[in-house]
Amino acid sequence: MASPAPPVDGIGIANLPNQRHKIVAKSGAHFTMMVVGESGLGKTTLVNTLFTTELSPAKNYTKRHYKQLDKLTEVEIIKAELEEKQFKVKLSVIDTPGFGDYVNNRDSWSPIVDFIDDQHEAYMRQEQQPEREEKTDLRVHACLYFIRATGHTLKPLDIEIMKRLGTRVNLIPVIAKADTLTQNDLAVFKQRIREVIAAQGIRIYQPPVEADDDAAAEHARMLSEAIPFSIIGSTEDVQTPDGRTVKGREYLWGVAEVENENHCDFRKLRSLLIRTHMLDLISTTEELHYENYRQQQMETRKFGEPKVKKVDNPKFKEEEEQLRRRFTEQVKAEEARFRQWEQHLIAERDRLNKDLEMAHSAIKALEAELDNLQAGYGRGTTRR
């Protein structure tokens, strides 16, 4: 009996991508993005522009200096659920107000770095539990670091935090408010930033180049060449001279369009974050950054052992330094007071010693006078 011929369309292995598509479409996706940079660089505006919705209201930066006494970088979490063509994405945006806003910004990156590490730690602890159905995942998949468009180069604070972030998260540097520079100045500024990143060994996210897809590989190379992305953020509709209504900023010289690639790299950044490389950002976080953290912790800790909490909070450090300075000043004041007392006692001792010497001299003079009187009385008795 002859064996039945296999189906013309195969056994069905080629249908696995369709099955995967159905699972992903049903469950949706989760994406966490962090924005880091000084106040007033348009972080909130860019996030709202990226997702074409008001995820976070604009902040009033005229009152940001009222909290100067705290001098502490905060971490704020904004959550939203976006839907496009019946596909849902649970979006979490991590904002870091207060970073770089003070004269002394030493250790201002600690809350940011600690938050990233804490999310890896929390996820690792959940994986070690017997029941792992409901896991909270706030691991950061992409970190946009906003660079002020000075036209010079990276500041020491930028270099310091980018070094720390690059080893923990997919770091994507962006030049904020790029419409404040001319095209030539912007190109020179980009090149200087690239040179500093290479010289300092800062790790940034690079889109993978797929050898089997020429179009995707060319797109990835174009995105890599555009880093750091020059950004213009705006949620307002403006009218161009040719009558078009676009998102942008209106100036006396014309309109800076958000989605015009001749004006900025906004479309490239959006493509990198959402359209073409979101899954790669998620998988890189899972397979590289989280695994590096997990391996490092497993090599230094026993299974189930809690992480040792660091107590080097910058706020506590500053308070400790203030207490130390105050204690030192009090000690110096007490030492000065003791020296004054010592000098007073020495002067009093010298005065008493001088008075005692004068009293001894007076006694000796009286004794000599008494001896003379006794001697004169003895001579008068002998004559009689």
C-alpha positions in Angstrom: 0.0 0.0 0.0 1.5 3.3 -1.0 2.1 5.9 1.7 -0.2 9.0 1.5 1.4 12.0 -0.1 2.2 14.9 2.2 0.0 18.0 2.0 0.9 20.4 -0.7 1.2 23.2 1.8 3.5 21.3 4.2 2.9 20.1 7.7 2.2 23.5 9.1 5.4 24.7 10.6 5.3 27.8 8.5 2.1 28.8 10.2 3.9 29.3 13.6 4.5 33.0 12.9 0.7 33.4 12.4 0.1 31.7 15.7 2.6 33.9 17.4 0.9 37.0 15.9 -2.5 35.9 17.3 -1.0 35.5 20.8 0.7 38.8 20.7 -2.3 40.6 19.3 -4.5 39.1 22.0 -2.2 39.7 25.0 -0.8 43.1 23.8 2.6 44.5 24.8 4.2 46.3 27.6 6.8 49.0 27.1 8.6 51.1 29.7 10.5 54.2 28.7 12.6 56.6 30.9 13.4 60.2 30.1 16.4 61.8 31.8 17.6 65.4 31.5 17.6 68.8 33.0 14.3 70.7 33.5 13.0 72.7 30.6 14.4 70.6 27.8 11.0 69.4 26.6 10.9 65.8 28.0 7.2 65.9 28.7 6.4 67.6 25.3 8.4 64.9 23.4 6.6 62.1 25.2 3.2 63.6 24.4 4.3 64.2 20.8 5.6 60.6 20.3 2.4 59.0 21.3 0.1 61.8 20.0 -1.7 62.1 23.3 -1.3 64.1 26.6 0.2 61.5 28.8 1.5 64.1 31.2 0.5 67.8 31.6 3.1 70.5 31.0 5.0 71.4 34.1 5.4 74.9 35.6 9.1 75.4 35.7 8.9 78.9 37.2 8.4 77.2 40.6 11.0 74.5 40.3 13.5 76.4 42.4 11.1 76.4 45.4 12.4 72.9 46.2 16.0 73.8 46.2 16.4 72.8 49.8 15.6 69.2 48.9 18.3 68.9 46.2 17.2 65.4 45.3 16.3 63.9 42.0 12.8 62.4 42.0 11.3 59.5 40.1 7.8 59.8 38.7 5.9 57.0 37.0 3.2 57.7 34.3 1.1 54.8 33.1 -1.3 54.7 30.1 -2.8 52.2 27.8 -2.6 53.0 24.1 -4.6 51.3 21.3 -4.1 51.3 17.6 -6.0 49.1 15.2 -7.3 47.0 18.1 -3.7 46.4 19.4 -3.1 47.5 22.9 0.2 48.6 24.5 0.6 49.2 28.2 3.0 52.2 28.4 5.0 53.3 31.4 7.0 56.5 31.3 9.5 57.2 34.0 10.3 60.9 34.5 13.2 62.2 36.6 12.4 65.8 37.7 15.1 67.6 39.6 18.0 66.0 37.8 20.8 68.5 37.0 18.8 71.5 38.4 21.2 72.5 41.1 24.6 74.1 41.4 26.0 71.0 43.2 24.8 67.9 41.2 27.1 65.4 42.8 25.4 62.0 43.0 22.2 63.4 41.5 22.2 60.3 39.2 22.0 57.9 42.2 18.1 57.8 42.4 17.9 57.1 38.7 20.5 54.3 38.7 19.0 52.8 41.9 15.5 52.8 40.3 16.8 50.8 37.3 18.6 48.3 39.5 15.6 48.0 41.8 13.3 47.0 38.9 15.8 44.3 37.9 15.9 43.2 41.5 12.1 43.2 41.9 11.6 41.1 38.8 14.3 38.6 39.8 12.7 38.2 43.2 9.4 37.6 41.6 10.9 34.9 39.4 12.2 33.1 42.5 8.7 32.8 44.0 6.7 29.6 43.7 3.8 31.4 42.0 4.8 33.6 39.1 1.5 34.2 37.3 1.1 37.9 38.1 4.5 39.6 37.8 4.9 43.3 37.9 7.5 44.4 35.3 8.8 48.0 35.3 12.2 47.2 33.8 13.3 50.1 31.6 13.4 49.1 27.9 14.7 52.5 26.6 16.2 55.5 28.2 16.1 58.8 26.3 18.9 61.1 27.6 18.3 64.7 26.8 21.3 66.8 25.9 21.0 70.6 26.0 21.7 72.2 22.6 24.7 74.3 23.6 26.7 73.8 20.4 29.8 72.9 22.4 30.1 69.3 23.7 28.9 67.1 26.6 29.2 68.4 30.1 31.0 66.3 32.8 27.6 65.5 34.4 26.3 64.2 31.0 29.3 61.9 30.7 29.1 60.7 34.2 25.5 59.6 34.1 25.6 58.3 30.6 28.5 55.9 31.6 26.3 54.6 34.4 23.1 54.3 32.3 24.8 52.7 29.3 25.7 49.5 31.2 22.2 49.1 32.7 19.7 50.1 30.0 19.3 50.8 26.3 20.6 54.4 26.2 19.5 56.6 23.4 20.9 60.2 23.5 18.8 63.0 22.0 19.6 66.7 21.4 16.7 68.6 22.9 15.3 71.7 21.2 17.4 71.3 18.1 15.6 74.2 16.4 17.8 76.5 18.5 20.9 75.6 16.4 21.5 76.1 12.7 22.0 73.0 10.5 25.7 73.4 10.3 26.1 74.0 14.1 23.9 71.0 14.7 26.0 68.7 12.5 29.2 69.9 14.3 27.6 69.4 17.7 26.5 65.9 16.7 30.0 64.9 15.6 31.5 66.3 18.8 29.1 64.2 20.9 29.9 61.1 18.9 33.6 61.7 19.5 33.1 62.1 23.2 30.9 59.0 23.4 33.6 57.0 21.6 36.5 58.4 23.7 34.7 57.9 27.0 33.6 54.4 26.1 29.9 55.2 26.7 27.6 52.3 25.6 24.6 53.4 23.7 21.9 51.4 21.9 22.7 50.5 18.3 20.0 49.1 16.0 20.9 45.6 14.9 21.8 45.2 11.2 20.0 42.3 9.6 22.2 40.7 6.9 19.3 38.9 5.2 17.1 42.0 4.8 18.8 44.8 2.7 16.0 47.3 3.3 16.0 46.7 7.1 19.8 46.8 7.2 19.9 50.1 5.4 17.2 51.6 7.7 19.2 50.4 10.7 22.4 52.1 9.4 20.4 55.3 8.8 19.2 55.3 12.4 22.7 54.6 13.7 24.2 57.5 11.7 21.5 59.8 13.1 22.5 59.2 16.7 22.3 61.4 18.7 18.9 62.3 17.4 18.1 66.0 17.1 14.6 66.6 18.4 11.9 69.2 18.1 8.8 68.6 20.3 5.5 70.2 19.9 1.8 69.2 20.3 0.5 72.4 18.7 -0.8 72.7 15.2 0.7 75.5 13.2 0.2 76.8 9.6 3.0 76.6 7.2 3.6 79.3 4.5 2.3 76.9 1.8 -1.0 76.3 3.7 -0.3 73.0 5.4 -1.3 72.3 9.1 1.5 70.5 10.9 2.8 69.9 14.4 5.7 72.3 15.0 6.9 75.6 16.3 6.3 78.9 14.6 9.0 81.6 14.4 9.5 84.9 12.7 11.7 83.2 10.1 9.2 80.3 9.5 8.0 77.1 10.9 10.1 74.3 12.4 8.1 71.1 11.6 8.3 68.1 14.0 7.9 65.4 11.3 10.0 67.1 8.7 13.3 65.1 8.4 15.0 68.2 7.0 14.3 69.9 10.3 14.9 67.2 12.9 15.2 63.5 13.5 11.8 63.0 15.3 10.5 60.5 12.7 13.7 58.4 13.0 13.5 58.4 16.8 9.8 57.3 16.7 10.6 54.6 14.2 13.4 53.3 16.5 11.2 53.4 19.6 7.9 52.1 18.2 7.7 51.2 14.5 10.7 49.0 13.9 12.8 48.3 17.0 10.4 48.2 20.0 10.6 44.4 20.3 14.4 44.5 20.0 14.6 47.0 22.8 12.4 44.7 24.9 14.4 41.6 24.1 17.8 43.4 24.6 16.6 44.5 28.1 15.6 40.9 28.9 18.5 39.0 27.4 21.4 41.5 28.0 20.8 44.0 30.7 18.6 41.9 33.0 20.8 38.8 32.5 23.9 40.8 33.3 22.3 42.1 36.5 21.0 38.6 37.4 24.4 37.0 36.8 26.2 39.6 38.8 23.8 39.2 41.8 23.9 35.4 41.6 27.7 35.4 41.8 27.7 37.5 44.9 24.6 36.4 46.8 23.0 33.2 47.9 19.6 32.1 46.5 16.8 34.1 48.1 19.2 36.3 50.0 17.9 40.0 50.0 20.0 42.6 48.3 22.1 44.8 50.6 20.7 48.2 50.6 23.1 51.1 50.1 22.8 54.0 52.5 24.7 56.5 50.4 21.6 58.6 49.7 22.9 62.0 48.4 20.4 63.7 50.7 21.7 61.8 53.7 25.2 62.5 52.6 24.6 66.2 52.5 22.9 66.2 55.9 25.8 64.2 57.3 28.3 66.7 55.9 26.3 69.6 57.3 26.2 68.0 60.7 29.9 67.3 60.5 30.7 70.9 59.6 28.4 72.1 62.4 30.1 69.8 64.9 33.5 70.9 63.7 32.5 74.6 64.1 31.2 73.9 67.6 34.4 72.1 68.6 36.5 75.0 67.3 34.4 77.5 69.2 34.7 75.4 72.4 38.5 75.1 71.9 38.7 78.9 71.5 36.7 79.4 74.7 39.0 77.0 76.6 42.0 78.8 75.3 40.6 82.1 76.6 39.9 80.5 80.0 43.4 79.0 80.0 45.0 82.4 79.2 42.8 84.0 82.0 43.9 81.3 84.5 47.6 81.8 83.5 47.2 85.6 84.0 45.5 85.0 87.4 48.2 82.6 88.4 50.9 85.0 87.5 49.1 87.8 89.5 48.8 85.6 92.5 52.4 84.5 92.3 53.5 88.1 92.1 51.3 89.0 95.1 52.7 86.0 97.0 56.3 87.1 96.2 55.5 90.6 97.4 54.0 89.2 100.6 57.1 87.1 101.2 59.3 90.2 100.6 57.2 92.2 103.1 57.5 89.4 105.7 61.2 89.2 105.3 61.4 93.0 105.7 59.4 92.8 108.9 61.5 90.0 110.2 64.7 91.9 109.5 63.2 95.0 111.2 62.3 92.8 114.2 65.7 91.4 114.4 67.2 94.9 114.3 64.9 96.0 117.1 65.8 93.0 119.2 69.5 93.6 118.7 69.1 97.3 119.7 67.2 96.4 122.8 69.9 93.9 123.8 72.7 96.4 123.6 70.8 98.9 125.8 70.3 96.3 128.6 74.0 95.5 128.6 75.0 99.2 129.2 73.0 99.4 132.3 
